[in-house]
Amino acid sequence: MIWVPNQLVGAPAGTDVTIECHTEAFPRAISYWVYDTAMLLSTKKYITSFTENSYRTHMKLTIRNLREKDFGNYKCIAKNSLGETEGSIRLYEIPMPSVPPKATEIRSGASKDGSSSMSVWCGQPQIVLASATAVLIRGIWPIRLPAN
């Protein structure tokens, strides 16, 4: 029996990704990974690990520095004298996450009632500050929040 926790995995190009399978077999099975009809062995590109516990095996495959040719269907296979079973994992490309904008201006101060506030102006989004006492929206005066 093979159990695949995530059959559909997305990752950006240029990153590393780890996929995994769990197998149960008696007698003990020989377990391995296949991509594009080729068995994958541990290399600089592919890191395979197999953790065995009695009749169970936890298989992991890390694919380093993903490139266009790395996206596709991977198979985890377990074979013993009684038969063979396989699981399939589809690896697809997703866009690289965007980095939040950096602060361009920081202000801090105190009001007449003794409460203090700090504001951070950023390039985006339109809500520029969220503090315990005020919210600043670009081009609008501060909106005071009730004190806790």
DSSP file (Angstrom, degrees, kcal/mol; ACC not computed):
  #  RESIDUE AA STRUCTURE BP1 BP2  ACC     N-H-->O    O-->H-N    N-H-->O    O-->H-N    TCO  KAPPA ALPHA  PHI   PSI    X-CA   Y-CA   Z-CA
    1    1 A M              0   0    0      0, 0.0    23,-2.4     0, 0.0     2,-0.4   0.000 360.0 360.0 360.0 139.4    0.0    0.0    0.0
    2    2 A I  E     -A   23   0A   0     21,-0.2     2,-0.5    84,-0.2    21,-0.2  -0.984 360.0-166.3-124.1 136.6    1.2    3.5   -0.8
    3    3 A W  E     -A   22   0A   0     19,-3.2    19,-2.6    -2,-0.4    84,-0.1  -0.991   2.9-164.2-122.4 125.1   -0.1    6.7    0.7
    4    4 A V        -     0   0    0     -2,-0.5     3,-0.3    17,-0.2    17,-0.2  -0.930   4.6-163.7-110.9 109.5    0.8   10.1   -0.9
    5    5 A P  S    S+     0   0    0      0, 0.0     2,-0.5     0, 0.0    -1,-0.2   0.886  84.3  24.7 -61.1 -40.0    0.1   13.0    1.4
    6    6 A N        +     0   0    0     14,-0.4    14,-0.2     1,-0.1     3,-0.1  -0.916  59.9 174.6-131.2 105.6    0.2   15.6   -1.4
    7    7 A Q  S    S+     0   0    0     -2,-0.5    83,-3.1    -3,-0.3     2,-0.5   0.649  77.5  48.2 -84.3 -15.1   -0.5   14.4   -4.9
    8    8 A L  E    S+d   90   0B   0     81,-0.2     2,-0.4     2,-0.0    -1,-0.2  -0.977  70.9 177.0-128.8 116.9   -0.3   17.9   -6.4
    9    9 A V  E     -d   91   0B   0     81,-2.9    83,-2.7    -2,-0.5     2,-0.4  -0.980  10.5-163.1-127.5 128.4    2.7   20.1   -5.4
   10   10 A G  E     +d   92   0B   0     -2,-0.4    83,-0.2    81,-0.2    81,-0.0  -0.900  16.8 161.5-110.4 140.4    3.5   23.6   -6.7
   11   11 A A  E     -d   93   0B   0     81,-2.1    83,-1.2    -2,-0.4     2,-0.1  -0.988  36.6-108.9-153.0 148.4    6.9   25.2   -6.4
   12   12 A P    >   -     0   0    0      0, 0.0     3,-1.3     0, 0.0    54,-0.3  -0.465  42.1 -98.9 -76.6 150.8    8.7   28.2   -8.0
   13   13 A A  T 3  S+     0   0    0     81,-0.4    54,-0.2     1,-0.2     3,-0.1  -0.361 108.6  34.8 -61.6 147.3   11.6   27.6  -10.4
   14   14 A G  T 3  S+     0   0    0     52,-2.7    -1,-0.2     1,-0.3    51,-0.2   0.380 101.3  97.4  87.3  -4.4   15.0   28.1   -8.8
   15   15 A T  S <  S-     0   0    0     -3,-1.3    51,-3.1    49,-0.1     2,-0.3  -0.564  73.8-111.9-108.1 174.9   13.9   26.7   -5.4
   16   16 A D        -     0   0    0     49,-0.2     2,-0.3    48,-0.2    48,-0.2  -0.816  30.8-170.3-102.4 148.3   14.2   23.3   -3.8
   17   17 A V  E     - B   0  63A   0     46,-1.9    46,-2.9    -2,-0.3     2,-0.5  -0.994  11.1-151.3-139.0 146.6   11.1   21.1   -3.1
   18   18 A T  E     - B   0  62A   0     -2,-0.3     2,-0.3    44,-0.2    44,-0.2  -0.976  12.1-174.2-119.6 128.8   10.5   17.9   -1.2
   19   19 A I  E     - B   0  61A   0     42,-2.8    42,-2.7    -2,-0.5     2,-0.3  -0.833  10.3-163.8-114.8 158.0    7.9   15.4   -2.0
   20   20 A E  E     - B   0  60A   0     -2,-0.3   -14,-0.4    40,-0.2     2,-0.3  -0.978  15.8-171.4-147.1 156.4    7.0   12.3    0.0
   21   21 A C  E     - B   0  59A   0     38,-2.1    38,-3.1    -2,-0.3     2,-0.4  -0.968  14.3-145.9-139.8 152.9    5.3    8.9    0.1
   22   22 A H  E     -AB   3  58A   0    -19,-2.6   -19,-3.2    -2,-0.3     2,-0.3  -0.987  19.5-169.3-120.4 132.2    4.5    6.4    2.8
   23   23 A T  E     -AB   2  57A   0     34,-3.0    34,-2.2    -2,-0.4     2,-0.4  -0.903  13.5-168.8-121.8 151.6    4.5    2.7    2.0
   24   24 A E  E     + B   0  56A   0    -23,-2.4     2,-0.3    -2,-0.3    32,-0.2  -0.980  24.8 151.6-134.8 124.2    3.4   -0.4    3.9
   25   25 A A        -     0   0    0     30,-2.4     4,-0.3    -2,-0.4    -2,-0.0  -0.985  31.8-134.0-156.0 140.3    4.4   -3.8    2.6
   26   26 A F  S    S+     0   0    0     -2,-0.3     2,-0.2     2,-0.2    54,-0.1  -0.968  95.8  38.5-140.0 127.9    5.1   -7.3    3.9
   27   27 A P  S    S-     0   0    0      0, 0.0    55,-0.2     0, 0.0    -1,-0.0   0.572 123.2 -89.2 -62.7 163.6    7.4   -8.9    3.0
   28   28 A R        -     0   0    0     -2,-0.2    53,-0.2     1,-0.1     2,-0.2  -0.095  49.9-135.1 -49.6 139.8    9.5   -5.8    3.1
   29   29 A A        -     0   0    0     -4,-0.3     2,-0.6    26,-0.2    51,-0.2  -0.572   8.2-121.4 -98.9 159.6    9.5   -3.9   -0.2
   30   30 A I  E     -E   79   0B   0     49,-3.4    49,-2.5    -2,-0.2     2,-0.4  -0.906  37.5-162.5 -93.2 123.4   12.2   -2.3   -2.3
   31   31 A S  E     +E   78   0B   0     -2,-0.6     2,-0.3    47,-0.2    47,-0.2  -0.881  18.8 151.2-115.8 142.0   11.2    1.4   -2.6
   32   32 A Y  E     -E   77   0B   0     45,-2.2    45,-3.0    -2,-0.4     2,-0.3  -0.979  36.7-111.5-159.9 167.0   12.4    3.9   -5.2
   33   33 A W  E     -EF  76  40B   0      7,-0.6     7,-2.6    -2,-0.3     2,-0.4  -0.802  24.1-166.3-106.9 147.5   11.5    7.1   -7.1
   34   34 A V  E     +EF  75  39B   0     41,-2.5    41,-2.8    -2,-0.3     2,-0.4  -0.998   8.3 177.8-133.8 137.9   10.9    7.4  -10.9
   35   35 A Y  E >  S-EF  74  38B   0      3,-2.5     3,-1.8    -2,-0.4    39,-0.1  -0.982  76.0  -8.5-137.7 128.4   10.7   10.5  -13.1
   36   36 A D  T 3  S-     0   0    0     37,-0.7    -1,-0.1    -2,-0.4     3,-0.1   0.907 129.2 -55.3  54.1  47.4   10.3   10.3  -16.9
   37   37 A T  T 3  S+     0   0    0      1,-0.2     2,-0.4    -3,-0.0    -1,-0.3   0.418 116.1 111.8  67.3   4.1   10.8    6.5  -16.9
   38   38 A A  E <  S-F   35   0B   0     -3,-1.8    -3,-2.5     0, 0.0     2,-0.3  -0.889  70.2-122.4-110.4 136.9   14.2    6.8  -15.1
   39   39 A M  E     -F   34   0B   0     -2,-0.4     2,-0.5    -5,-0.2    -5,-0.3  -0.553  30.0-132.0 -71.0 135.6   14.9    5.6  -11.6
   40   40 A L  E     -F   33   0B   0     -7,-2.6    -7,-0.6    -2,-0.3     2,-0.3  -0.804  23.9-173.1 -96.8 126.6   16.2    8.5   -9.5
   41   41 A L        -     0   0    0     -2,-0.5     5,-0.3    -9,-0.1     2,-0.2  -0.759  40.8 -81.6-109.2 159.9   19.3    8.0   -7.4
   42   42 A S        +     0   0    0     -2,-0.3     2,-0.2     5,-0.1     5,-0.2  -0.458  67.6 142.0 -64.8 126.0   20.8   10.4   -4.8
   43   43 A T  S    S-     0   0    0      3,-3.6     5,-0.1    -2,-0.2    -3,-0.0  -0.747  70.2 -80.4-143.1-171.6   22.9   13.1   -6.6
   44   44 A K  S    S+     0   0    0     -2,-0.2     3,-0.1     1,-0.2    20,-0.1   0.833 133.2  43.7 -66.2 -30.8   23.5   16.8   -6.2
   45   45 A K  S    S+     0   0    0      1,-0.2    19,-2.8    18,-0.1     2,-0.5   0.897 120.2  37.7 -79.7 -44.0   20.2   17.3   -8.0
   46   46 A Y  E     -C   63   0A   0     -5,-0.3    -3,-3.6    17,-0.2     2,-0.6  -0.938  62.2-167.9-117.4 128.9   18.1   14.7   -6.2
   47   47 A I  E     -C   62   0A   0     15,-2.6    15,-2.8    -2,-0.5     2,-0.4  -0.963  12.8-170.1-115.2 116.3   18.3   13.8   -2.6
   48   48 A T  E     -C   61   0A   0     -2,-0.6     2,-0.3    13,-0.2    13,-0.2  -0.833   5.8-179.1-106.5 143.4   16.5   10.6   -1.6
   49   49 A S  E     -C   60   0A   0     11,-2.4    11,-2.6    -2,-0.4     2,-0.4  -0.999   8.2-169.2-141.1 144.2   15.8    9.4    1.9
   50   50 A F  E     -C   59   0A   0     -2,-0.3     2,-0.6     9,-0.2     9,-0.2  -0.984   2.6-167.4-134.2 118.7   14.1    6.3    3.2
   51   51 A T  E     -C   58   0A   0      7,-2.3     7,-2.6    -2,-0.4     2,-0.4  -0.936  14.1-162.2-109.6 115.0   13.1    5.8    6.8
   52   52 A E  E     +C   57   0A   0     -2,-0.6     2,-0.3     5,-0.2     5,-0.2  -0.790  17.6 172.9-103.0 140.2   12.1    2.2    7.6
   53   53 A N  E >   -C   56   0A   0      3,-2.8     3,-2.2    -2,-0.4     2,-0.3  -0.829  66.3 -59.4-144.5 100.1   10.2    1.1   10.6
   54   54 A S  T 3  S-     0   0    0     -2,-0.3    -1,-0.1     1,-0.3   -26,-0.0  -0.475 122.7 -13.4  61.6-118.5    9.1   -2.6   10.5
   55   55 A Y  T 3  S+     0   0    0     -2,-0.3   -30,-2.4    -3,-0.1     2,-0.3   0.328 122.3  89.8 -96.0   6.9    7.0   -3.0    7.4
   56   56 A R  E <   -BC  24  53A   0     -3,-2.2    -3,-2.8   -32,-0.2     2,-0.4  -0.811  52.8-171.1-106.7 145.8    6.5    0.8    6.9
   57   57 A T  E     -BC  23  52A   0    -34,-2.2   -34,-3.0    -2,-0.3     2,-0.6  -0.999  12.6-154.6-135.6 132.8    8.8    3.1    4.8
   58   58 A H  E     -BC  22  51A   0     -7,-2.6    -7,-2.3    -2,-0.4     2,-0.4  -0.937  20.3-163.1-105.3 114.5    8.7    6.9    4.7
   59   59 A M  E     -BC  21  50A   0    -38,-3.1   -38,-2.1    -2,-0.6     2,-0.4  -0.815   9.1-177.3-102.5 135.6   10.1    8.0    1.3
   60   60 A K  E     -BC  20  49A   0    -11,-2.6   -11,-2.4    -2,-0.4     2,-0.4  -0.993   7.8-170.8-131.0 141.3   11.3   11.6    0.6
   61   61 A L  E     -BC  19  48A   0    -42,-2.7   -42,-2.8    -2,-0.4     2,-0.5  -0.980   4.8-165.3-130.4 119.8   12.7   13.1   -2.6
   62   62 A T  E     -BC  18  47A   0    -15,-2.8   -15,-2.6    -2,-0.4     2,-0.6  -0.920   4.6-160.4-104.5 126.4   14.2   16.6   -2.6
   63   63 A I  E     -BC  17  46A   0    -46,-2.9   -46,-1.9    -2,-0.5     3,-0.3  -0.933  16.0-147.4-106.7 119.6   14.7   18.2   -6.0
   64   64 A R        +     0   0    0    -19,-2.8   -48,-0.2    -2,-0.6     3,-0.1  -0.629  65.7   1.5 -94.7 145.7   17.2   21.0   -5.9
   65   65 A N  S    S-     0   0    0     -2,-0.3    -1,-0.2   -51,-0.2   -49,-0.2   0.937  86.7-134.5  49.3  64.8   17.2   24.2   -7.9
   66   66 A L        -     0   0    0    -51,-3.1   -52,-2.7    -3,-0.3     2,-0.3  -0.160  27.9-176.8 -54.3 135.3   14.0   23.4   -9.9
   67   67 A R    >>  -     0   0    0    -54,-0.2     3,-2.0    -3,-0.1     4,-0.5  -0.789  44.2 -92.3-125.1 170.3   14.2   24.0  -13.7
   68   68 A E  G >4 S+     0   0    0      1,-0.3     3,-1.2    -2,-0.3    25,-0.1   0.869 124.2  55.9 -51.9 -42.4   11.6   23.8  -16.4
   69   69 A K  G 34 S+     0   0    0      1,-0.2    -1,-0.3     3,-0.0    -3,-0.0   0.625  97.4  65.5 -69.7 -12.3   12.5   20.2  -17.1
   70   70 A D  G <4 S+     0   0    0     -3,-2.0     2,-0.3     2,-0.0    -1,-0.2   0.647  79.5  94.4 -84.9 -15.3   11.9   19.2  -13.5
   71   71 A F    <<  +     0   0    0     -3,-1.2     2,-0.3    -4,-0.5    21,-0.2  -0.614  62.4  67.6 -81.9 135.0    8.2   19.9  -13.5
   72   72 A G  E    S- G   0  91B   0     19,-1.3    19,-3.3    -2,-0.3     2,-0.5  -0.990  86.5 -24.1 155.6-156.3    6.0   16.8  -14.3
   73   73 A N  E     - G   0  90B   0     -2,-0.3   -37,-0.7    17,-0.2     2,-0.4  -0.797  47.3-170.4 -99.1 125.8    4.9   13.5  -12.8
   74   74 A Y  E     -EG  35  89B   0     15,-3.2    15,-2.9    -2,-0.5     2,-0.4  -0.872   8.4-153.8-108.7 145.3    7.0   11.7  -10.2
   75   75 A K  E     -EG  34  88B   0    -41,-2.8   -41,-2.5    -2,-0.4     2,-0.5  -0.966   8.3-156.6-122.0 136.4    6.3    8.1   -9.0
   76   76 A C  E     -EG  33  87B   0     11,-2.0    11,-2.6    -2,-0.4     2,-0.4  -0.953  23.4-167.4-105.0 130.6    7.1    6.5   -5.8
   77   77 A I  E     -EG  32  86B   0    -45,-3.0   -45,-2.2    -2,-0.5     2,-0.4  -0.945  15.9-168.9-125.7 138.7    7.2    2.7   -6.3
   78   78 A A  E     -EG  31  85B   0      7,-2.6     7,-2.3    -2,-0.4     2,-0.4  -0.997  12.5-178.7-126.6 127.6    7.3   -0.2   -3.8
   79   79 A K  E     +EG  30  84B   0    -49,-2.5   -49,-3.4    -2,-0.4     2,-0.2  -0.978   9.2 156.3-127.5 136.9    8.0   -3.8   -5.0
   80   80 A N  E >   - G   0  83B   0      3,-2.8     3,-1.2    -2,-0.4   -51,-0.1  -0.818  60.2 -79.6-140.5-172.2    8.2   -7.1   -3.1
   81   81 A S  T 3  S+     0   0    0      1,-0.3     3,-0.1    -2,-0.2   -52,-0.0   0.686 126.7  52.1 -66.4 -17.2    7.8  -10.7   -4.0
   82   82 A L  T 3  S-     0   0    0      1,-0.2     2,-0.3   -55,-0.2    -1,-0.3   0.580 121.3 -69.9 -96.0 -11.1    4.0  -10.4   -3.9
   83   83 A G  E <   - G   0  80B   0     -3,-1.2    -3,-2.8     2,-0.0     2,-0.3  -0.995  46.6 -81.5 156.8-162.3    3.7   -7.5   -6.3
   84   84 A E  E     - G   0  79B   0     -2,-0.3     2,-0.3    -5,-0.2    -5,-0.2  -0.991  26.4-177.8-144.2 144.4    4.2   -3.8   -6.9
   85   85 A T  E     - G   0  78B   0     -7,-2.3    -7,-2.6    -2,-0.3     2,-0.3  -0.979   7.7-166.0-141.3 155.9    2.3   -0.6   -6.1
   86   86 A E  E     - G   0  77B   0     -2,-0.3     2,-0.3    -9,-0.2    -9,-0.2  -0.987  10.7-153.7-143.9 152.3    3.0    3.0   -7.0
   87   87 A G  E     - G   0  76B   0    -11,-2.6   -11,-2.0    -2,-0.3     2,-0.4  -0.888  17.1-142.5-118.9 155.1    1.9    6.5   -6.1
   88   88 A S  E     - G   0  75B   0     -2,-0.3     2,-0.4   -13,-0.2   -13,-0.2  -0.957  12.4-172.5-124.7 138.2    2.0    9.6   -8.3
   89   89 A I  E     - G   0  74B   0    -15,-2.9   -15,-3.2    -2,-0.4     2,-0.6  -0.994  13.5-149.6-129.4 125.0    2.9   13.2   -7.5
   90   90 A R  E     -dG   8  73B   0    -83,-3.1   -81,-2.9    -2,-0.4     2,-0.5  -0.853  10.8-161.7 -96.4 120.5    2.4   16.0  -10.0
   91   91 A L  E     +dG   9  72B   0    -19,-3.3   -19,-1.3    -2,-0.6     2,-0.3  -0.903  15.6 177.8-103.0 122.6    5.0   18.8   -9.6
   92   92 A Y  E     -d   10   0B   0    -83,-2.7   -81,-2.1    -2,-0.5     2,-0.3  -0.882  29.4-105.5-127.2 158.4    4.0   22.1  -11.2
   93   93 A E  E     -d   11   0B   0     -2,-0.3   -83,-0.0   -83,-0.2   -25,-0.0  -0.616  31.8-176.7 -85.6 136.5    5.5   25.5  -11.4
   94   94 A I        -     0   0    0    -83,-1.2   -81,-0.4    -2,-0.3     2,-0.0  -0.889  36.5 -90.9-121.9 158.6    4.1   28.5   -9.5
   95   95 A P        -     0   0    0      0, 0.0     3,-0.1     0, 0.0    -1,-0.0  -0.337  47.6 -98.2 -67.4 151.6    5.3   32.1   -9.6
   96   96 A M        -     0   0    0      1,-0.1   -82,-0.0   -85,-0.1   -85,-0.0  -0.498  48.6-103.3 -65.1 133.5    7.9   33.2   -7.1
   97   97 A P        -     0   0    0      0, 0.0     2,-0.2     0, 0.0    -1,-0.1  -0.305  37.8-115.5 -60.5 143.5    6.3   35.0   -4.2
   98   98 A S        -     0   0    0     -3,-0.1     0, 0.0     1,-0.1     0, 0.0  -0.490  24.6-118.3 -79.5 152.7    6.6   38.7   -4.3
   99   99 A V        -     0   0    0     -2,-0.2     3,-0.1     1,-0.1    -1,-0.1  -0.738  32.0-109.0 -89.5 134.9    8.5   40.5   -1.6
  100  100 A P        -     0   0    0      0, 0.0    -1,-0.1     0, 0.0     0, 0.0  -0.294  45.8 -92.6 -60.6 149.9    6.6   43.0    0.5
  101  101 A P        -     0   0    0      0, 0.0     2,-0.2     0, 0.0     3,-0.0  -0.271  40.8-116.7 -64.6 150.3    7.4   46.6   -0.2
  102  102 A K        -     0   0    0      1,-0.1    21,-0.7    -3,-0.1     2,-0.1  -0.568  33.3 -97.1 -86.2 151.6   10.1   48.2    2.0
  103  103 A A  E     -H  122   0C   0     -2,-0.2    19,-0.2    19,-0.2     3,-0.1  -0.428  34.1-176.8 -66.1 138.1    9.4   51.2    4.3
  104  104 A T  E     +     0   0C   0     17,-3.2     2,-0.3     1,-0.3    18,-0.2   0.602  69.6  19.8-110.5 -18.6   10.3   54.5    2.7
  105  105 A E  E     -H  121   0C   0     16,-1.3    16,-3.1     2,-0.0     2,-0.4  -0.971  60.5-165.9-152.6 135.6    9.4   56.8    5.7
  106  106 A I  E     +H  120   0C   0     -2,-0.3     2,-0.4    14,-0.2    14,-0.2  -0.990  10.7 178.8-125.4 131.5    9.1   56.2    9.4
  107  107 A R  E     +H  119   0C   0     12,-2.6    12,-3.1    -2,-0.4     2,-0.3  -0.966   2.6 176.6-128.5 145.3    7.5   58.7   11.9
  108  108 A S  E     +H  118   0C   0     -2,-0.4     2,-0.3    10,-0.3    10,-0.2  -0.982  12.8 142.1-142.5 157.1    6.9   58.4   15.6
  109  109 A G  E     -H  117   0C   0      8,-2.1     8,-2.4    -2,-0.3     2,-0.3  -0.986  38.0-108.8-175.3 176.8    5.5   60.9   18.1
  110  110 A A  E     -H  116   0C   0     -2,-0.3     6,-0.2     6,-0.2     2,-0.1  -0.944  24.4-138.8-125.8 147.9    3.4   61.5   21.2
  111  111 A S    >   -     0   0    0      4,-2.7     3,-1.7    -2,-0.3     6,-0.0  -0.440  35.2 -96.6 -97.1 175.0    0.0   63.2   21.5
  112  112 A K  T 3  S+     0   0    0      1,-0.3    -1,-0.1    -2,-0.1    -2,-0.0   0.809 122.5  58.5 -61.2 -31.2   -1.2   65.6   24.2
  113  113 A D  T 3  S-     0   0    0      2,-0.1    -1,-0.3     1,-0.1     3,-0.1   0.432 119.5-108.0 -82.5   3.5   -2.8   62.8   26.1
  114  114 A G  S <  S+     0   0    0     -3,-1.7     2,-0.2     1,-0.3    -2,-0.1   0.341  76.1 131.5  92.5  -7.8    0.5   60.9   26.4
  115  115 A S        -     0   0    0     -5,-0.1    -4,-2.7    18,-0.0    -1,-0.3  -0.530  44.5-146.4 -78.5 147.9   -0.2   58.1   24.0
  116  116 A S  E     -H  110   0C   0     -6,-0.2     2,-0.3    -2,-0.2    -6,-0.2  -0.785  15.7-175.7-112.5 157.4    2.4   57.4   21.4
  117  117 A S  E     -H  109   0C   0     -8,-2.4    -8,-2.1    -2,-0.3     2,-0.4  -0.968  10.9-155.5-146.2 161.2    2.1   56.2   17.9
  118  118 A M  E     -H  108   0C   0     -2,-0.3     2,-0.4   -10,-0.2   -10,-0.3  -0.996   8.1-162.4-137.9 141.3    4.4   55.2   15.0
  119  119 A S  E     -H  107   0C   0    -12,-3.1   -12,-2.6    -2,-0.4     2,-0.5  -0.970   4.2-163.2-127.3 145.1    3.7   55.3   11.3
  120  120 A V  E     -H  106   0C   0     -2,-0.4     2,-0.5     8,-0.3   -14,-0.2  -0.989  10.1-153.4-126.4 120.8    5.4   53.5    8.5
  121  121 A W  E     -H  105   0C   0    -16,-3.1   -17,-3.2    -2,-0.5   -16,-1.3  -0.832  19.8-179.3 -96.7 128.6    4.9   54.7    4.9
  122  122 A C  E     -H  103   0C   0     -2,-0.5   -19,-0.2   -19,-0.2   -20,-0.0  -0.766  40.4-114.2-121.6 166.8    5.4   52.1    2.2
  123  123 A G  S    S+     0   0    0    -21,-0.7    -1,-0.1    -2,-0.3   -20,-0.1   0.892  90.2  45.2 -66.8 -40.4    5.1   52.0   -1.6
  124  124 A Q  S    S+     0   0    0    -22,-0.1    -1,-0.2     4,-0.1     2,-0.2  -0.943  81.2  40.1-149.7 160.7    2.1   49.7   -1.5
  125  125 A P  S    S-     0   0    0      0, 0.0    -3,-0.2     0, 0.0     0, 0.0   0.633  71.2-118.5 -78.8-168.9   -0.6   48.8   -0.4
  126  126 A Q  S    S+     0   0    0     -2,-0.2    12,-1.8    11,-0.1     2,-0.7   0.838  99.9  77.0 -67.9 -33.4   -2.8   51.9    0.2
  127  127 A I  E     +I  137   0D   0     10,-0.2    10,-0.2     1,-0.2     3,-0.1  -0.708  62.7 177.0 -77.8 117.7   -3.1   51.2    3.9
  128  128 A V  E     +     0   0D   0      8,-2.0     2,-0.4    -2,-0.7    -8,-0.3   0.750  53.8  30.1 -99.9 -27.0    0.2   52.4    5.1
  129  129 A L  E     +I  136   0D   0      7,-1.6     7,-0.6   -10,-0.1     2,-0.4  -0.994  45.1 176.6-138.2 139.7    0.1   52.1    8.8
  130  130 A A  E     +I  135   0D   0     -2,-0.4     2,-0.2     5,-0.2     5,-0.2  -0.883  26.5 151.7-136.4 108.6   -1.5   49.9   11.3
  131  131 A S        -     0   0    0      3,-2.2   -14,-0.1    -2,-0.4   -12,-0.0  -0.692  60.5 -93.2-125.6-178.6   -0.5   50.6   14.9
  132  132 A A  S    S+     0   0    0     -2,-0.2    16,-0.1     1,-0.2     3,-0.1   0.725 122.4  26.5 -69.2 -20.2   -2.1   50.2   18.3
  133  133 A T  S    S+     0   0    0      1,-0.3    12,-3.1   -15,-0.1     2,-0.3   0.638 122.2  20.5-119.3 -18.1   -3.5   53.8   18.1
  134  134 A A  E     - J   0 144D   0     10,-0.3    -3,-2.2   -16,-0.2     2,-0.4  -0.993  47.9-148.6-153.0 156.6   -3.9   54.9   14.5
  135  135 A V  E     -IJ 130 143D   0      8,-2.1     8,-2.6    -2,-0.3     2,-0.5  -0.999  18.8-158.8-124.8 127.3   -4.3   53.8   10.9
  136  136 A L  E     -I  129   0D   0     -7,-0.6    -8,-2.0    -2,-0.4    -7,-1.6  -0.909   4.1-167.6-107.4 131.8   -2.9   56.0    8.2
  137  137 A I  E >   -I  127   0D   0     -2,-0.5     3,-2.7     3,-0.5   -10,-0.2  -0.972  41.4 -91.7-116.2 133.7   -4.1   55.7    4.6
  138  138 A R  T 3  S+     0   0    0    -12,-1.8     3,-0.1    -2,-0.5   -12,-0.0  -0.111 111.0   7.3 -48.7 127.2   -2.1   57.5    1.9
  139  139 A G  T 3  S+     0   0    0      1,-0.2     2,-0.4     0, 0.0    -1,-0.3   0.495 112.7  96.5  81.2   3.9   -3.4   61.0    1.4
  140  140 A I  S <  S-     0   0    0     -3,-2.7    -3,-0.5     1,-0.0    -1,-0.2  -0.949  79.5-104.7-126.8 146.3   -5.8   60.9    4.4
  141  141 A W        -     0   0    0     -2,-0.4    -4,-0.3     1,-0.1    -6,-0.1  -0.230  55.7 -77.8 -62.5 157.3   -5.4   62.1    7.9
  142  142 A P        -     0   0    0      0, 0.0     2,-0.6     0, 0.0    -6,-0.2  -0.258  38.6-140.0 -57.6 141.2   -4.7   59.5   10.6
  143  143 A I  E     -J  135   0D   0     -8,-2.6    -8,-2.1    -3,-0.1     2,-0.3  -0.930  20.7-136.4-102.1 117.6   -7.7   57.6   11.8
  144  144 A R  E     -J  134   0D   0     -2,-0.6   -10,-0.3   -10,-0.2   -11,-0.1  -0.568  12.8-150.2 -79.3 135.9   -7.5   57.2   15.6
  145  145 A L        -     0   0    0    -12,-3.1    -1,-0.0    -2,-0.3   -13,-0.0  -0.779  30.2 -96.3 -99.8 148.2   -8.3   53.8   17.1
  146  146 A P        -     0   0    0      0, 0.0     2,-0.1     0, 0.0    -1,-0.1  -0.342  43.7-109.7 -63.0 144.4   -9.7   53.4   20.6
  147  147 A A              0   0    0      1,-0.1   -14,-0.1   -14,-0.0    -3,-0.0  -0.459 360.0 360.0 -73.4 147.0   -7.1   52.7   23.2
  148  148 A N              0   0    0     -2,-0.1    -1,-0.1   -16,-0.1   -15,-0.0   0.452 360.0 360.0 -80.1 360.0   -7.2   49.2   24.8
